[in-house]
Amino acid sequence: MPTAKPVFANVAFLRIPGFDARPVGAQAAMKDALERRVRESIASLDPADRVVLDAEDGLALVLFGEPGRALETARALQQSRELPLQVGLNHGPLALAHEGSDERVFGDGLTSAAAAARFAEPERLLVTQDFARALERRDPALAMELANAGDFTDTRVRQRSFYTPQAKLASAYRRRMLAVGVLGVVAILSLGWAAREAAKRLFPPPPAVVKLNVKPRGEVYVDGNFSGRIPPLRELSLPAGAHVIEIRNPGFTPYQATLELHSGEQASITHTFNRPSPARERAQPGFWDSLRKRFGGAG
């Protein structure tokens, strides 16, 4: 009896509760209803990705591909109100045996799914430990929905651990991941800020240099603060940014300039005080006025 090489697949075993105790007519009607429900549920799946197998008290649905999709399909079938079902889901090996014209599928993938279905209840789907591990490898977020349903002993005195989906666990996981993500972003931003501050302290940016070419002399104010006299002051070292530079010489109109400086930039100010201020012109009388006053003339 040659067999093909085993393949791994997801198997959902769909068991009709109390099937053996029902009349034959009721059994046939429920089997027909189950087959219709399964056809509707797998209609959107590629025929190459699913196989339906008959079972004594229900059906077995072999689903190739992602465990997450298999869980969604099994959950949709289990939540059907018109036909209560005990649903067990497993991920394991299957093989095909040929005996004459008959073909038979067997393997732990099928038997473990059937065992899970026997312990399941219509309102609670059970998945095996092997399926939980497969789901965790392929879809960790969805695997967080699985809660431990306990340990069970089957008819062969074999202890099995089963899990059941709980949506509230997924919500808690999403909230936890969101919190971790927010904290991660804050940590990254904090580290970035700290790194920039450390770089500024250890490697401060070069200042801008403003050369002063002012005649004959003057007092220099930067942003309203006294910075020195020309001469001997010939240049200013200023941090990047906007600065108001004012140069004063008593008796002359002050010179003022606003510079937008960049780090390492070199700029210059050139100015010559050569015109008296209006105040000085009013304070110093002209030659003819002085002459009139000296000889008693009218002002």
C-alpha positions in Angstrom: 0.0 0.0 0.0 2.3 2.8 -1.2 1.8 6.3 0.3 2.7 9.7 -0.9 5.1 12.0 1.0 3.3 13.7 3.9 2.5 17.4 3.5 1.7 19.9 6.2 -1.6 21.6 6.2 -4.2 23.3 8.4 -7.2 21.0 9.2 -10.5 22.2 10.6 -12.6 19.3 11.9 -16.3 20.2 12.0 -18.3 17.9 14.3 -22.1 17.9 14.7 -22.8 17.6 18.5 -24.7 14.4 19.5 -24.7 13.2 15.9 -24.7 9.4 16.7 -27.8 9.8 18.9 -30.0 11.4 16.2 -32.3 9.5 13.8 -30.9 8.7 10.4 -33.1 11.2 8.7 -32.0 14.0 11.0 -28.4 12.9 10.4 -28.8 13.2 6.7 -30.4 16.6 6.9 -27.8 18.0 9.2 -25.0 16.6 7.0 -26.6 18.4 4.0 -26.8 21.6 5.9 -23.2 21.3 7.0 -22.1 20.7 3.4 -24.0 23.8 2.2 -22.5 25.9 5.0 -19.0 24.7 4.1 -19.5 25.4 0.4 -20.5 29.0 1.1 -17.6 29.5 3.5 -14.9 28.3 1.1 -16.4 29.7 -2.2 -13.9 32.5 -2.2 -10.9 30.2 -1.7 -8.9 28.8 -4.6 -9.9 25.2 -5.2 -6.2 24.2 -5.1 -6.0 25.6 -1.5 -8.8 23.5 0.1 -10.1 19.9 0.2 -13.3 18.7 1.9 -13.2 15.2 3.5 -16.2 13.3 4.8 -16.3 12.2 8.4 -18.7 10.0 10.4 -20.1 12.8 12.5 -19.3 15.8 10.3 -16.7 17.0 7.8 -12.9 17.8 7.8 -11.7 20.8 5.9 -8.1 20.8 4.7 -6.8 24.3 4.2 -3.4 24.9 2.6 -1.6 28.2 3.0 -1.7 30.7 5.9 -2.8 29.5 9.3 -4.4 32.9 9.9 -6.8 32.4 7.0 -7.6 28.9 8.3 -8.5 30.3 11.7 -10.8 32.9 10.2 -12.6 30.3 8.1 -13.0 27.9 11.0 -14.2 30.7 13.3 -16.8 31.8 10.7 -18.1 28.2 10.5 -18.2 27.8 14.3 -20.2 31.0 14.7 -23.0 29.8 12.5 -26.3 30.0 14.5 -28.4 27.8 12.2 -26.1 24.8 12.7 -24.2 24.4 16.0 -20.8 22.8 15.5 -17.8 21.6 17.6 -14.8 22.9 15.7 -11.2 21.8 16.2 -8.2 23.2 14.3 -4.8 21.7 13.8 -1.6 22.2 11.8 0.1 19.0 11.0 1.1 16.3 8.5 -1.3 14.5 6.1 -0.7 11.6 3.7 -2.7 9.9 1.0 -3.0 6.1 1.0 -4.2 4.1 -2.1 -5.9 0.8 -1.7 -7.2 -0.3 -5.1 -9.6 2.3 -6.3 -10.0 3.8 -2.9 -8.0 6.7 -1.5 -7.8 7.6 2.2 -6.3 10.6 3.9 -4.7 10.0 7.2 -2.1 11.5 9.5 -1.7 13.4 12.8 -2.9 16.6 11.1 -6.4 15.0 10.9 -6.5 13.0 14.1 -5.4 15.9 16.3 -8.0 18.2 14.7 -10.7 15.5 15.4 -9.5 15.3 19.0 -9.8 19.1 19.4 -13.3 19.0 18.0 -14.4 16.3 20.5 -13.4 18.5 23.4 -14.7 21.7 21.8 -18.1 23.3 22.5 -20.4 25.0 20.0 -19.6 28.4 21.5 -15.8 27.7 21.9 -13.4 26.7 19.1 -10.3 24.8 20.1 -6.9 24.8 18.4 -4.0 22.5 19.0 -0.6 23.5 20.3 0.9 22.8 16.9 -1.5 25.1 15.2 -0.8 27.8 17.8 3.0 27.5 17.1 2.4 27.7 13.3 0.2 30.8 13.8 2.8 32.4 16.0 5.5 31.9 13.3 3.4 33.4 10.5 1.2 35.9 12.3 2.3 36.9 15.8 -0.3 39.5 16.3 -3.2 37.1 15.5 -1.6 34.4 17.7 -1.9 36.8 20.7 -5.7 36.2 20.5 -5.2 32.6 21.6 -5.8 31.8 25.3 -4.9 28.6 27.0 -8.0 26.4 27.2 -6.4 23.8 29.4 -5.1 20.2 29.1 -7.3 17.3 28.0 -6.8 13.5 27.9 -8.1 11.7 24.9 -9.4 8.2 24.5 -5.8 6.9 24.0 -4.8 8.5 27.4 -2.8 11.0 25.5 -2.7 14.5 27.1 -3.3 17.4 24.8 -3.1 21.1 25.3 -5.6 23.3 23.5 -6.1 27.0 23.0 -9.1 29.2 22.1 -9.4 32.6 20.4 -10.3 35.6 22.6 -10.7 38.9 20.9 -10.0 40.9 24.1 -6.5 39.5 24.2 -5.8 40.9 20.7 -7.2 44.3 21.8 -4.9 44.2 24.8 -2.0 43.2 22.6 -2.7 46.1 20.2 -2.9 48.6 23.1 0.4 47.2 24.5 2.1 47.4 21.1 0.8 51.0 20.6 2.1 52.0 24.0 5.5 50.3 23.2 5.5 52.1 19.9 4.8 55.5 21.5 7.5 54.9 24.1 9.9 53.9 21.4 9.3 57.0 19.4 9.7 59.1 22.5 12.9 57.3 23.4 14.3 57.8 19.9 13.4 61.5 19.9 14.9 61.9 23.4 18.1 60.1 22.3 18.2 62.3 19.2 17.8 65.5 21.2 20.4 64.3 23.8 22.8 63.5 21.0 22.4 66.9 19.4 22.9 68.6 22.7 26.0 66.6 23.4 27.3 67.4 20.0 26.7 71.1 20.6 28.6 70.9 23.9 31.5 68.9 22.6 31.7 70.3 19.1 30.1 73.8 19.2 29.5 75.3 15.8 32.0 78.0 14.7 30.8 81.5 15.3 30.2 84.1 12.6 32.9 86.8 12.3 32.0 90.4 11.6 35.0 92.6 10.6 34.7 96.3 11.6 36.1 99.1 9.4 34.9 102.2 11.1 36.4 105.7 11.1 37.4 107.6 13.0 36.2 105.7 16.1 33.1 104.4 17.8 31.5 102.4 20.5 30.0 99.1 19.5 26.7 97.7 20.8 25.4 94.2 19.9 21.7 93.6 20.6 21.8 96.5 23.0 24.8 95.3 24.9 28.2 97.2 24.9 30.9 95.1 23.2 33.9 97.4 22.9 35.4 100.5 21.3 37.0 101.0 17.9 39.9 101.1 18.1 41.2 98.7 19.4 38.2 96.5 18.5 38.4 95.3 14.9 36.1 92.3 14.7 33.2 90.6 16.5 32.6 86.8 17.0 28.9 86.2 17.1 26.7 83.1 17.3 24.5 82.3 14.3 21.2 84.2 14.1 19.9 87.7 13.7 21.9 90.5 15.5 21.4 94.3 15.7 24.8 96.0 15.6 24.9 99.7 16.5 28.0 101.9 16.4 28.0 105.2 18.3 30.2 108.3 18.1 29.3 111.3 20.2 28.1 114.2 18.1 27.3 112.0 15.1 24.2 110.1 14.0 24.6 106.5 15.3 25.1 103.8 12.6 22.9 100.7 12.9 22.7 97.4 10.9 20.8 94.2 11.3 22.7 91.1 10.2 21.3 87.5 9.7 24.5 85.5 10.4 25.2 81.8 9.7 27.7 79.6 11.5 31.2 80.2 10.2 30.2 83.1 8.0 32.4 86.1 7.6 30.8 89.6 7.2 32.0 93.2 7.4 30.7 96.6 8.4 32.3 99.7 6.8 31.3 103.1 8.0 32.8 106.6 8.3 31.3 109.2 10.7 31.6 112.4 8.6 28.3 114.4 9.1 27.4 116.1 12.4 24.1 115.1 13.9 21.2 117.6 13.8 21.6 118.0 17.6 25.2 119.1 17.2 24.3 121.6 14.4 21.8 123.2 16.7 24.2 123.2 19.7 27.1 124.9 17.8 26.1 128.4 16.4 27.4 129.5 13.0 30.2 132.1 12.4 27.8 135.0 11.7 25.7 134.3 14.8 28.8 134.4 17.0 29.9 137.6 15.4 26.5 139.3 16.1 26.5 138.3 19.7 30.1 139.4 20.1 29.4 142.9 18.9 25.9 143.2 20.4 24.0 142.6 17.2 20.5 141.0 17.1 20.3 137.3 17.4 
